[in-house]
Amino acid sequence: MLIALGLEFALGVASLLLVPVGRPDEWLPPQGRAVYVAHAGLGGMLGIGSLVIFVVASHGGRIVRLGALIGFVGLLLGAGGGILAAFHPWRLTGMGLMLAGIFVAFFGYLIPLLEQIQSEELE
C-alpha cells in the first residue's frame, strides 16, 4: 500500500505539471489526459483497497486497526480533494486536501509497520 501511495503521489505531481490549473470546470481535461486518468484510476483502486484493509483489520490488534482507520480516512480526504479539484473555485483547496490526504494515509499505513519493526527489535 505504501508503494502504491508513493506512485499515486508521483502521478499527482505529474498531473499538476501537465494539466493546466487555470482550465475551466471539467472532469477530464484535454491536456495531460493519460496521466490524469491514471492518477484518478489508481486513486479509486487505493480507495477500494483501503476499504478492504479497514474491514479486514477490524479483527487485528489495536495498532493495526488504528493504522487502517487513519489510512482509510486519509484516502477519503484525498478523494474529496480530487472531487473538489474539478471545479475551478475549489481547485486549490482540492489539491491541498489531496496532498494532506496522501500524507495522512501514508503515515497511517506506516504505523503498524513501525510497531512490527519495534517489536522485532525487542525480541
Beta strands, then each sheet from edge to edge (+ up, - down):
end
